């Protein structure tokens, strides 16, 4: 018995050491350190009792560790492995993400609004320009009564193509000292012969030193259609009444006013619309150098020299008003006689 007791004690020590190491390893895996204390007693202990208690302690420690693992696993399953720190971090990060996501549409909305505003401004710009173009200036004066508000010129696009350009009457006739009304048509043989001579004379008068570009001609077409009008206009380098005006009521009114009995006919007016001569057609062949141009009579020359333009314009307006009143009275009297 004395020989077996040391062996049993040695075996008990090995078992205790093994169990202690296993418990320490399990506690290290769980993360909660467990302090194993050994109670020492001075009384001798039976080997069988001591081994059973050690085994029971080991089983108890193992059960505790199992319970600890079960509770940890249950906590993990219930909490889906999300700690409070993780929840706080998630809670803190979510608003940041939402702010970013909310800020992006705001910026996009602002950009889209700016783009829309810029587009509307671009769309409104041509509208304003069109309004400026469509609103013609108010024009008054003797040449408006004679020609209307617009005159045409012909500009060559290339060697075989040309386009008509509209001009305001007062602007294009500003500064002109002599304005001619040229009545002609493409179907008239004498007109086709006289037109080249008139072009040469027109260029010569406008190139005289000190009197450049003081002479202007307005063509009053007697053509029968617009195509003939356009083709014949290419032979001229001056202005023209629009075809619907020249071949309409205004063209007929001008023919009557300036006593046109045949074509070609050329009437010359001064800068306020007074008649200088109605016989320009015959004056040009007789004075091709234009020495006496515009062939005013001595009284008219003296009148123009002494009386300033503004006063002459006022006198002409008053005389025209009186003429209109007299003609109205005469027409009314003639109408009453016809009715009687």
PyMOL commands that set and color helices and strands:
alter all, ss='L'
color gray80, all
select helices_A, chain A and resi 2-30+47-79+84-134+142-147+169-172+189-206+226-233+243-246+249-257+280-286+298-306+309-339
alter helices_A, ss='H'
color red, helices_A
select strands_A, chain A and resi 150-156+162-168+178-184+215-221+239-240+265-269+275-277
alter strands_A, ss='S'
color yellow, strands_A
deselect
rebuild
show_as cartoon
